[in-house]
Amino acid sequence: MPRHKFLCFVLPLFLVGCGEFPQAPRDTRPWGPPSAPRGDHGPAEPVDVSKVPDAVPGDETPSRYGNASPYTVLGKTYSLVPACKGYHDRGIASWYGTQFHGGKTSDGETYDMYAMSAANKVVPIPCYARVTNLRNGKSVIVKINDRGPFVENRLIDLSYAAASKLEMLGTGTSLVEVTAVGPGDLGPPPTTIAPAPAVDVTALPPAATTASTSSVPLPAGGAPLIYLQVGAFAERSNADAALQKLNIGGIQHGLILPVTEGTHTLYKVRIGPVPDVDAVDALTARLAPLGFQDVQIVIP
């Protein structure tokens, strides 16, 4: 497996006690570097990759390499989904560049930062997927041929070229939707999503006890915000206890979302909306000492 999948992020900021979500300054240069201080970056000067074609899905058998299941990295165990077909998720994308250019991917291919490729933790490789930037609606097709990123809160690691086409080089990360595609699945790309306006999360009540699905706030145009889910409980009393634990720990903007499926109701405890990826990372770091280890990112 490539070395970059084993390096961890250094969190650049921490949430403050008043319950606000501060935002870190961003590197807005169009060609890098990635948000993690891992010694990786884009080329010294921006490279025009606009003519680089999307990956073309093909019928490929799983590689001999990179498909062990389950496997363990940095003390955490991952299991692959049964097949690439049908895979769909939303989360945070990052990208990797020159540090690994020319090295081996998990399936034995050579990593080319100027090709349309990506790394993911759970799909069998190789796998083809449409990746859509949920902040601007731009979409690309990539070949997933690598494992990672083994960093908290990250769903997929994109090549420099793919990140450039999604216009996420400067920020280093973006909210994305990842949908597996096969040779017969290449319909038109999704309709462009309106950018999300700024949201003053400090104006929200510190701890909403209950929220219905329809009342979860979304900005105009349907562009999603980020929530962190710290648990889902069959008993409302357990959800109340988790919310109280968050409040005692100084974590505000918590809510309980009852979700009924058939005759069963789950009480999901979430925090948010959280405005950006830096705040997500900092908040996750604060949750771990409170006993909330398996935090999930939810992008409605």
Phi, psi and omega in degrees: 000145181297148183299327188296340182285351184253005181263147185254155177284145167262120185290126187277348184204166178229147178291146182264165191294339184283358177090005178281162176246091181292153180248136181275151174296147184248147170278112186261009175298140188288353186238011173143187357270173172302158188290337180277133178282068187248015180081006181259155180193178175274186178295161183301327176233151181299143179245132179283112180249016185297335181268357179290123183285154173299156172297147181254114181300140176223167176275100183239143176279152179303143181292153174293337185245147174083009183241022174296140180209125356283167175220158185236131177225129179053039176080000180247136183258136181237144175240136179285149172289156186301326183207157175294318182302130178093352181291135180204133179201161173237144180179205184255129175260145169236185178214159179227153192224241194294331183300333185243002179298125181091353177276180182270137172277175185295334179266009175095355177284171178266129180286125178240109184294345179263008175253168183267088183223175184196168176237143179213154186274336194234349180273145172300143180244144002283155179214143179252142184212147170271127178247123182244127174286114185286352178270337181225356176082358180290146189221142176223162172251127181237158171260117177276111183228015185220161178257145179125188358278133182273061179230140181304138172074016179245135183264320187209146176247121185259154173292163177305315183297315180295318179295322178297315180295332178272000178058048179234016182293314185296320181277338180085336180218164174200158173279130184224162170245131181242122181229122179296143179226149176242183182305329182259013187252010187271073173280188179295150178296160181300155177299141180303134182263132179293137178301145181282134176286164177294143180237128178275092183289340180290345178278350179286153174298142184303323183212095176282129184284329182212145173218139174273163180303319183288341183267354177294123189290133172233142180289165180300143178092352175086359178292130191279159170255180183248134171237151172250125177260123184260349178178159175227125191234141177284335181252131180299326182298325178290323176294319177299320180295321179294319179296319178295321178297321176297314182297317179297325179280004178083012178266116182256186181062033176271154177210158176247124183247105176286128179235119183258127175234111185066238181260003184248144176238130173254139178255106185264126181262120183232159176236135175148189005287146178259128194283334184206173186292322179300319178293325176299313181297316181294319180293321177300320179295328179283333183284327184303313179295342178275358178098005179262089188269325185256069181279136179247139173276132179237123176242099185301000000 
